[in-house]
Amino acid sequence: MARRETTNGDLRTPVVFYSATVKEGLDGRDTYYKEVFKSFASVYHPSMKDLEISGSKGTKASFTIKIRDPLSSYIPDNSHYVEIQDLRLRGKKWSIVDIRPSFDNRQFLTISLGGDASG
């Protein structure tokens, strides 16, 4: 069975990308998240390839998202975090584990996310 191409209609779930820094102050251990990009994504459970990648990084839970390639307006980075704006996952920040651009067709980016499944 041939794999169906992703279309704009598949990108239904809002996602927010954040950079993280340490808050300044006496404690210096609190993390501050700064919003850097918003998009719609297709969110799905990881493929075997994604599970191998996230497993090698020690993650306990993972998702894979596909977004329209923002080209130069935003470049995802492994130091960034993603919040999936779904009621079941809201409030959880997922680490970016892997970023796979398509060099043949620059329409979409596939991003593997990992975390520990806690809030």
DOPA-176095 format. One line per 3 residues: number of its first residue (from 1); for each residue x, y, z of N, C-alpha, C, CB. Coordinates in steps of 0.2 Angstrom, whole numbers, plus 5000, padded with zeros to 4 digits. Glycine has a CB too. Layout:
N
NUM	X,Y,Z,X,Y,Z,X,Y,Z,X,Y,Z  ...;
END
This chain:
119
1	5004,4994,5000,5000,5000,5000,5004,5006,5000,4995,5000,5006  5003,5011,4995,5007,5017,4995,5006,5022,5001,5006,5020,4988  5011,5025,5003,5010,5030,5008,5006,5036,5006,5016,5031,5012;
4	5001,5038,5009,4998,5044,5007,5002,5051,5009,4991,5045,5010  5002,5055,5004,5005,5062,5005,5001,5066,5010,5006,5066,4999  5005,5070,5014,5002,5074,5019,5000,5080,5016,5007,5076,5025;
7	4994,5083,5018,4991,5089,5015,4989,5094,5020,4984,5087,5011  4988,5100,5019,4986,5105,5024,4980,5103,5028,4984,5112,5020  4976,5099,5025,4970,5096,5029,4972,5092,5035,4965,5093,5025;
10	4978,5089,5035,4980,5084,5040,4983,5088,5046,4986,5080,5037  4985,5094,5045,4988,5099,5050,4983,5102,5054,4993,5104,5047  4980,5098,5059,4974,5100,5063,4976,5102,5070,4969,5095,5063;
13	4981,5100,5073,4983,5101,5080,4987,5107,5081,4985,5095,5083  4985,5112,5085,4990,5118,5086,4996,5116,5090,4986,5124,5089  5002,5118,5088,5008,5117,5092,5012,5123,5093,5012,5111,5089;
16	5015,5124,5099,5019,5130,5101,5026,5128,5102,5016,5134,5107  5031,5131,5099,5038,5130,5100,5041,5135,5105,5042,5130,5094  5045,5132,5110,5048,5137,5115,5055,5136,5115,5045,5135,5122;
19	5059,5141,5117,5066,5141,5119,5065,5141,5127,5070,5147,5116  5070,5138,5130,5071,5138,5137,5077,5141,5140,5070,5131,5140  5076,5145,5145,5082,5148,5149,5081,5148,5156,5083,5156,5146;
22	5086,5149,5160,5085,5149,5167,5083,5156,5169,5092,5146,5170  5078,5156,5174,5076,5163,5176,5082,5165,5181,5069,5162,5180  5083,5172,5180,5087,5175,5185,5084,5176,5191,5090,5182,5181;
25	5088,5176,5197,5086,5177,5203,5090,5174,5208,5079,5175,5204  5088,5174,5214,5092,5170,5220,5092,5163,5219,5088,5172,5226  5087,5160,5217,5087,5152,5216,5091,5150,5209,5080,5150,5216;
28	5089,5153,5204,5093,5152,5198,5091,5145,5195,5100,5153,5199  5086,5142,5197,5085,5135,5195,5078,5135,5191,5085,5130,5200  5074,5140,5191,5068,5139,5188,5069,5140,5180,5063,5145,5191;
31	5065,5137,5177,5065,5137,5169,5060,5142,5167,5065,5130,5166  5062,5146,5162,5058,5151,5159,5057,5149,5151,5060,5158,5159  5051,5148,5149,5050,5146,5142,5047,5152,5138,5044,5140,5142;
34	5051,5154,5133,5049,5159,5128,5046,5156,5122,5055,5164,5127  5040,5158,5120,5037,5156,5114,5041,5159,5108,5030,5159,5113  5043,5154,5103,5046,5156,5097,5043,5155,5091,5053,5153,5097;
37	5038,5151,5091,5034,5149,5084,5028,5145,5086,5039,5145,5080  5023,5147,5082,5016,5143,5082,5015,5140,5075,5010,5148,5085  5012,5134,5076,5010,5131,5069,5004,5126,5070,5016,5128,5066;
40	5002,5123,5065,4997,5118,5065,5001,5111,5063,4991,5119,5061  5000,5106,5066,5004,5100,5065,4999,5094,5064,5009,5099,5071  5002,5089,5061,4999,5082,5061,5003,5078,5067,5000,5078,5054;
43	4999,5076,5072,5002,5073,5078,5001,5065,5077,5000,5076,5084  5006,5061,5078,5004,5054,5078,5010,5050,5082,5005,5051,5070  5008,5044,5083,5013,5040,5087,5019,5038,5083,5009,5033,5089;
46	5024,5038,5086,5031,5037,5082,5031,5030,5078,5036,5037,5087  5035,5031,5073,5036,5025,5069,5042,5021,5072,5038,5026,5062  5044,5015,5070,5049,5011,5073,5056,5015,5073,5050,5004,5069;
49	5057,5019,5067,5063,5023,5066,5063,5028,5072,5063,5026,5059  5057,5031,5073,5057,5037,5078,5058,5034,5085,5050,5040,5078  5055,5028,5086,5056,5025,5093,5063,5023,5094,5052,5018,5093;
52	5067,5021,5089,5074,5019,5090,5078,5025,5091,5077,5016,5083  5076,5031,5088,5080,5037,5089,5079,5040,5096,5078,5042,5084  5072,5040,5098,5070,5042,5105,5073,5038,5110,5063,5044,5105;
55	5073,5031,5109,5075,5026,5114,5082,5027,5115,5074,5019,5112  5086,5029,5110,5093,5030,5111,5095,5036,5115,5097,5030,5104  5090,5041,5115,5091,5047,5119,5088,5046,5126,5088,5053,5116;
58	5085,5040,5128,5083,5039,5135,5076,5042,5136,5088,5042,5140  5072,5043,5131,5065,5046,5133,5061,5040,5134,5063,5050,5127  5056,5042,5138,5051,5037,5141,5044,5037,5137,5049,5037,5148;
61	5043,5043,5134,5037,5043,5130,5038,5048,5124,5031,5047,5134  5035,5047,5118,5036,5051,5112,5030,5051,5108,5042,5048,5109  5031,5057,5104,5026,5058,5098,5030,5060,5092,5021,5063,5100;
64	5027,5060,5086,5030,5063,5080,5025,5068,5078,5032,5057,5075  5028,5074,5076,5023,5079,5073,5026,5080,5066,5023,5085,5077  5022,5083,5061,5024,5085,5055,5021,5092,5054,5021,5080,5049;
67	5025,5097,5053,5023,5104,5052,5025,5106,5045,5026,5108,5057  5021,5111,5042,5024,5114,5036,5030,5118,5037,5018,5120,5033  5035,5117,5033,5042,5119,5034,5041,5127,5034,5047,5117,5028;
70	5043,5130,5039,5043,5137,5040,5049,5141,5036,5043,5139,5047  5053,5137,5033,5059,5140,5030,5063,5144,5034,5057,5143,5023  5064,5150,5032,5069,5155,5036,5065,5158,5042,5072,5160,5032;
73	5058,5158,5042,5055,5161,5048,5056,5158,5055,5047,5162,5046  5057,5152,5055,5059,5148,5061,5063,5142,5059,5052,5146,5065  5068,5140,5063,5072,5134,5062,5072,5131,5068,5079,5136,5059;
76	5068,5125,5069,5068,5121,5075,5075,5119,5077,5064,5115,5074  5076,5118,5083,5083,5116,5086,5081,5111,5092,5086,5123,5089  5086,5107,5093,5086,5102,5098,5085,5104,5105,5091,5097,5097;
79	5087,5111,5106,5087,5114,5113,5080,5117,5114,5092,5119,5113  5075,5116,5109,5068,5119,5109,5064,5114,5112,5066,5122,5103  5058,5116,5114,5053,5112,5117,5046,5113,5113,5051,5113,5125;
82	5042,5109,5113,5035,5109,5110,5030,5107,5114,5035,5105,5103  5024,5112,5114,5018,5110,5118,5013,5108,5113,5016,5116,5123  5010,5103,5113,5005,5100,5109,4998,5103,5112,5004,5093,5108;
85	4995,5107,5108,4989,5110,5111,4982,5106,5110,4987,5117,5107  4983,5100,5114,4977,5095,5114,4975,5095,5121,4979,5088,5111  4969,5094,5123,4967,5094,5130,4970,5089,5134,4960,5094,5130;
88	4972,5083,5131,4975,5077,5134,4982,5078,5135,4974,5071,5130  4985,5083,5132,4993,5084,5132,4994,5091,5135,4996,5082,5126  4990,5095,5135,4991,5103,5137,4995,5103,5143,4984,5106,5138;
91	5000,5108,5143,5004,5109,5149,5010,5106,5149,5000,5108,5155  5011,5100,5145,5017,5096,5144,5022,5099,5139,5015,5089,5143  5028,5100,5141,5033,5102,5136,5037,5096,5134,5038,5108,5139;
94	5037,5095,5127,5041,5089,5124,5047,5092,5121,5036,5086,5119  5053,5088,5123,5059,5090,5120,5059,5088,5113,5065,5086,5124  5063,5092,5109,5064,5090,5102,5070,5085,5101,5065,5096,5097;
97	5068,5079,5099,5073,5074,5099,5077,5073,5092,5070,5067,5101  5073,5074,5087,5076,5073,5080,5072,5078,5075,5076,5066,5078  5075,5081,5070,5072,5085,5065,5074,5082,5059,5074,5092,5066;
100	5069,5080,5055,5070,5078,5048,5067,5082,5042,5067,5070,5048  5071,5086,5039,5068,5090,5034,5068,5085,5027,5072,5096,5032  5064,5087,5023,5064,5083,5017,5067,5087,5012,5056,5081,5014;
103	5073,5085,5009,5077,5089,5004,5074,5089,4997,5084,5086,5004  5070,5084,4996,5067,5083,4989,5061,5088,4989,5065,5076,4988  5057,5088,4994,5051,5092,4994,5051,5096,5000,5044,5087,4994;
106	5052,5103,5000,5053,5107,5006,5046,5109,5009,5057,5113,5004  5041,5105,5008,5035,5107,5011,5034,5106,5018,5029,5104,5007  5037,5100,5021,5035,5098,5028,5042,5096,5031,5030,5093,5028;
109	5041,5097,5038,5047,5095,5043,5044,5089,5047,5050,5100,5047  5047,5084,5048,5045,5079,5053,5049,5080,5059,5046,5072,5050  5046,5080,5065,5050,5081,5071,5048,5076,5076,5048,5088,5074;
112	5053,5073,5079,5052,5068,5084,5052,5071,5091,5057,5062,5084  5047,5070,5095,5047,5073,5102,5048,5068,5107,5041,5077,5103  5051,5069,5113,5052,5065,5118,5051,5068,5125,5059,5061,5118;
115	5049,5064,5130,5048,5067,5136,5047,5061,5141,5042,5071,5137  5045,5062,5147,5044,5057,5152,5037,5056,5154,5048,5059,5159  5032,5058,5150,5025,5057,5151,5022,5060,5157,5024,5050,5151;
118	5026,5064,5161,5023,5068,5166,5021,5075,5164,5028,5068,5172  5017,5078,5169,5015,5085,5167,5021,5090,5168,5009,5087,5171;
END
